[in-house]
Structure formats: structure tokens, C-alpha cells
């Protein structure tokens, strides 16, 4: 699945695709969210879960040069 195809999926299909075809990498706390990082076909995707509201607020690609990557690199090695 291409990046564009994933972007066009409805929200519930994105969740399903990540859980069935993606690989969970690590979870971090980021402000009011628990952010789970997944690897899907060589692309990193973040799932922002708001535990106070018990809902996923956002699912988005994480560019490898994004400043938030440092939070993940503290816990794992990403090539």
C-alpha cells in the first residue's frame, strides 16, 4: 500500500491496517497523548491516543527528520 493510498483510507481502516499489517515499534508519552509508533512498509506512522478522552486523535506519518524522532531514538535504534 502506498503512502497516498493509506492517507485516503477512512480513519477506522487506517487503524485496522496498522494493527493487522503494521509492526508496533514503541510507545512514548508526548504532552497529553500516548503516541504509538508503527512501521508500515518502510514508513513510520504515529497514532496519537488521548487517554483522558479515550480516543485516537490523529494518525499521521512521521518524517525521519522530524524533531520528535529524538524521543523514539532514546528508546530504540531506528536505521
N, C-alpha and C positions, 0 to 999 in steps of 0.2 A: 504494500500500500504506500502510495506516495504521500509526501507531506501535504500536498494540496488536497488529496482525497480525504486524509484524516481531518483536515481543517473543515471540510464541508460536511462531515458527519454530524448528525444530531448529537446533543450532549450525552444522552443515555448510551448511544452507540460508541462514543469515544471511551466512556467508562468501561463498557463491555470489551471493547477491543484491547484496551490496556491490560485488563485483568486476564484475558484469555490468550493474547498474542505477545504482550509485552513482558519484560523482565523487571521486577522490582529491584531497584538498586539500593536506595537508602531513604530514610525519612529524617527531616530536620524540623525544628521549630523556627518559624520566621514571623515575627510580630504576633498577630492573633491567629495564625494558621499553623497547622501541621502540614508540611509540604512533603509529599512523596515523589521521589524521582524514579521514573521508569525509562527503560531503554526499549525502543521500538524501531527495529530495522535501522540501526545506526543513528537514530535521533533520540535526544533526551527530551522527555516530556515531564512537566511538573503538574501535580494535582494538588491544588490548594484546598485543604479541608478546614472549615471553620467549626471547631468543636463546640463553641458556645451556641451556635445556631444549628448544629448537627446537619451541615450541608456542605457540598463541594461548591466553592465559589468560582473556581476557574481551573481550566485545563489548558496548558499552553506549552509550546516548545521552548526549550532553554538553549539559547545560543552558547556554544562552548566558550566564547569570550565574555560572557556576561559576568558582572561583578559578583552575583550570587553564587557562582560556581565555587568560590573560595569556601563557602560553608560546607559544601559537599566534599571538597578536597581535603578538608580537615579530618574526615572520617573514612574516606576510601581513596583508592587510586583510580583515576579516570584517565585513560590514554587518549 
